[in-house]
Structures are given as structure tokens and as C-alpha cells.
Amino acid sequence: MQGFRSPGSLQRFVSIFSAVRNLFVAPHSERSAFAVHLHRLQAMAEWKAVTRTLA
């Protein structure tokens, strides 16, 4: 719990962090560089759609 004031704040961080991490980290079955690259492009497109950024 280093850096967190309460178990509740730690739980909120972990729940959000795990969802974001699952979006950006390629599955272990996709190990080729091209597959990882495609996964990251798709993840960034989804992230931009969710956050509504233009860049």
C-alpha cells in the first residue's frame, strides 16, 4: 500500500490500472512484432475513441 492513504484508494487505482493495462498489453499468444504492433495501433484507436482526443 505504499503511497496510498487507504485501501479504498488503492482498490480504485488497481481497478482502473488493470483495465487500461489489459487494453495496451498484447496477449501472450501474439508474440510476433507485427501482431504486437497491430494490437497497439488498435488499442490506441480505442483509447482515443474513449477519451475523445483528436491527436
DOGU-820941 format. One line per 5 residues: number of its first residue (from 1); their letters; for each residue y, z, x of N, C-alpha, C. Coordinates in steps of 0.2 Angstrom, whole numbers. Layout:
BEGIN
NUM) A) Y Z X Y Z X Y Z X  ...;
end
This chain:
BEGIN
1) MQGFR) -6 0 4 0 0 0 6 0 4  6 -2 10 11 -2 15 17 -6 12  23 -4 11 29 -7 9 30 -7 1  25 -4 -2 25 -4 -9 27 3 -12  31 4 -17 33 10 -19 28 13 -24;
6) SPGSL) 24 9 -27 20 12 -32 14 7 -33  8 9 -36 3 5 -37 4 -1 -42  9 1 -46 11 -5 -51 14 -10 -48  19 -9 -43 22 -14 -40 17 -18 -35  13 -15 -32 8 -18 -28 3 -23 -33;
11) QRFVS) 2 -21 -38 -3 -25 -43 1 -31 -45  8 -30 -47 12 -36 -49 12 -41 -43  13 -39 -37 13 -43 -32 7 -47 -31  1 -43 -31 -5 -46 -30 -7 -51 -35  -5 -50 -41 -7 -54 -47 -3 -61 -46;
16) IFSAV) 3 -61 -44 7 -67 -43 5 -70 -37  4 -67 -31 2 -70 -25 -5 -73 -25  -9 -70 -29 -16 -73 -29 -16 -80 -33  -12 -80 -38 -11 -86 -42 -8 -92 -38  -3 -90 -34 1 -95 -30 -4 -97 -24;
21) RNLFV) -7 -93 -21 -12 -94 -16 -17 -99 -18  -20 -98 -24 -25 -102 -27 -23 -109 -28  -17 -110 -30 -14 -116 -31 -13 -120 -24  -11 -117 -19 -10 -121 -12 -16 -121 -8  -20 -117 -8 -26 -117 -3 -31 -121 -6;
26) APHSE) -33 -126 -2 -38 -131 -4 -45 -127 -4  -49 -130 -9 -56 -127 -9 -60 -128 -3  -65 -123 -2 -69 -124 5 -73 -130 5  -75 -133 -1 -79 -139 -1 -75 -145 1  -68 -145 1 -64 -151 3 -62 -149 10;
31) RSAFA) -65 -151 15 -64 -150 22 -60 -156 26  -61 -162 23 -58 -167 27 -50 -167 27  -47 -169 32 -40 -169 32 -36 -172 26  -39 -178 25 -36 -182 19 -37 -178 12  -43 -175 11 -43 -171 5 -39 -165 5;
36) VHLHR) -38 -162 10 -33 -156 10 -26 -159 9  -24 -164 12 -18 -167 11 -16 -169 4  -21 -172 1 -20 -174 -6 -20 -168 -11  -24 -163 -9 -23 -156 -13 -16 -153 -12  -14 -153 -6 -7 -150 -5 -2 -154 -9;
41) LQAMA) -2 -161 -9 3 -165 -12 2 -164 -20  -4 -163 -22 -4 -161 -30 -2 -154 -31  -3 -150 -27 -1 -143 -28 7 -143 -27  10 -146 -23 17 -146 -23 20 -149 -29  17 -155 -31 20 -158 -38 19 -153 -43;
46) EWKAV) 14 -149 -44 13 -144 -49 18 -139 -48  19 -136 -42 24 -131 -41 31 -133 -43  33 -139 -41 39 -142 -43 40 -143 -51  35 -145 -54 35 -145 -61 36 -138 -65  32 -133 -62 33 -127 -65 39 -123 -63;
51) TRTLA) 42 -124 -57 48 -121 -55 54 -126 -57  53 -132 -59 58 -137 -61 63 -138 -56  61 -139 -50 65 -141 -44 65 -148 -44  71 -151 -41 71 -158 -40 70 -160 -33  70 -156 -28 69 -158 -21 62 -159 -20;
end
